[in-house]
């Protein structure tokens, strides 16, 4: 199983509001430098998921999804990286 130390949480935005932020749990063994936003911005929208996968994205959440998970106490905003990693393990995204 992939350990938390083999992942990192990247937060990036494509707009002005908090809902325009994206939280991406990245597999560092697959992509040591994380997500290349320039390369991602040039990806064909029809293959966006594939482009994220190739760059090591394990789980991608929108800002509103993160807020909802915090409100439901499924993740904690005190340590988002650990919480989102734990969520990925619980949901068997990381096995």
Residue pairs with C-beta under 8 A, 6 or more apart in sequence:
1 89
1 94
1 95
2 27
2 29
2 58
2 94
4 81
4 82
4 85
6 27
6 28
6 29
7 25
7 26
7 27
7 28
7 58
7 81
7 85
8 25
8 26
8 28
8 34
8 81
9 23
9 24
9 25
9 26
9 80
9 81
9 84
9 85
10 23
10 24
10 26
10 34
10 35
11 21
11 22
11 23
11 24
12 21
12 22
12 24
12 35
12 37
13 20
13 21
13 22
14 20
14 22
17 63
18 63
18 67
19 62
19 63
19 64
20 63
21 62
21 63
21 66
22 60
22 61
22 62
22 63
23 60
23 61
23 62
23 63
23 66
23 80
23 84
24 35
24 52
24 57
24 59
24 60
24 61
25 57
25 58
25 59
25 60
25 81
25 84
25 85
25 88
26 34
26 35
26 55
26 56
26 57
26 58
27 56
27 57
27 58
28 34
28 56
29 56
30 55
30 56
31 55
31 56
34 55
34 56
35 52
35 55
35 56
35 57
36 55
39 51
39 55
40 48
40 51
40 52
40 55
43 51
44 51
52 60
58 88
58 93
58 94
59 84
59 87
59 88
59 93
61 69
61 84
66 75
66 80
69 75
69 87
70 76
70 77
74 87
75 83
75 84
75 86
75 87
76 82
76 83
77 83
85 94
88 94
89 95
